[in-house]
Amino acid sequence: MSTGDNTNGKAPKRVKLNTISPPNQPTMTDSLTFLSTICGSLKNIKRTGWVRMGVPLPESDADHMHRCAMCAMLITTQEPDPRDDYSGTNEKFLPSKIDGMKLLRMAVTHDLCESIAGDVTPFCDAGAVASKHDKEKAAMEEIRKIVGDPLGKELYELWNEYEELETPEALYCKDIDKFEMVMQCYEYEKAHLNTKNDGNGDNSEKTVSSEPMRTFFVTTSNTMKSPLFKRLDAELRTKREGMLKEKGWDVTEAER
């Protein structure tokens, strides 16, 4: 989970793997380890930001990446919306210019490293944040050994391309990652945030029920790159503002 956590804390626990011998080709045992220990653990890793905000039944990494995959499929399976401006430098985001299969595979790979490295946000302790990239890189190298090439090589290269943010597919995937997060934040606020006149605004413990989770929206404001997700993000923020006003809460300019 890349942004939005607003409390200090330690990095989550990481999966510990048994000693693994990296063969040149994957075996049934290695495939089982990949599917169970790596992919399976993503279903049990609760997203750090939601845990720290006291969200009931917070989503897992696997939940997050599933909707990310749906977002990726949306891009290349529909005609461009006339409300989205793909002129000039935005031309690279035209759906017809996007490798849809690569984007989909990137969407279901971008947080795979967290199965070993854990879900570290910018608001975890400084040491965890400083070592985040190196640990995630090492995790992807280990995953490559577990599953073997050619899939291991593809997974590593997809993750690396996402991290470098140089291709249109990587930029789209980053937009998707952030948009899915703020959409989930809106849904949690809608479901769990109490109305302000209940007196929760004076609660010293900041949770999803006591006050809006503003940091998630502040840290992602005006950060979308693609025309599609700029529009969807703006629509979501407008919808959220109406929902918060119904509950008696305001929205700061930094959240818009």
Salt bridges, closest charged atoms under 4 A:
ASP5 OD2 - ARG52 NH1 2.70
GLU59 OE2 - ARG47 NE 3.31
ASP81 OD2 - ARG83 NH2 2.91
ASP81 OD2 - ARG231 NH2 3.54
ASP84 OD1 - ARG231 NE 2.61
GLU91 OE2 - LYS97 NZ 3.88
ASP111 OD2 - ARG47 NH1 3.81
ASP111 OD2 - HIS64 NE2 3.63
ASP111 OD2 - HIS110 NE2 3.32
GLU136 OE2 - LYS132 NZ 2.71
ASP149 OD2 - ARG144 NH2 2.82
GLU154 OE2 - ARG105 NE 2.46
GLU157 OE2 - LYS153 NZ 2.64
GLU161 OE2 - LYS102 NZ 3.21
GLU163 OE1 - HIS133 ND1 3.27
ASP177 OD1 - HIS64 NE2 2.75
ASP177 OD1 - HIS110 NE2 3.22
GLU180 OE1 - HIS64 ND1 2.60
GLU180 OE2 - ARG67 NE 2.87
GLU187 OE2 - ARG67 NH1 2.96
GLU189 OE1 - ARG240 NE 2.64
ASP233 OD2 - ARG237 NE 2.82
GLU235 OE2 - ARG83 NH1 3.47
GLU235 OE2 - ARG231 NH1 3.32
GLU241 OE2 - LYS245 NZ 3.59
GLU241 OE2 - ARG256 NH2 2.82
ASP250 OD1 - ARG214 NH2 3.03
GLU253 OE1 - ARG256 NH1 2.92
GLU255 OE2 - ARG214 NH1 2.66
GLU255 OE1 - ARG240 NH1 2.80
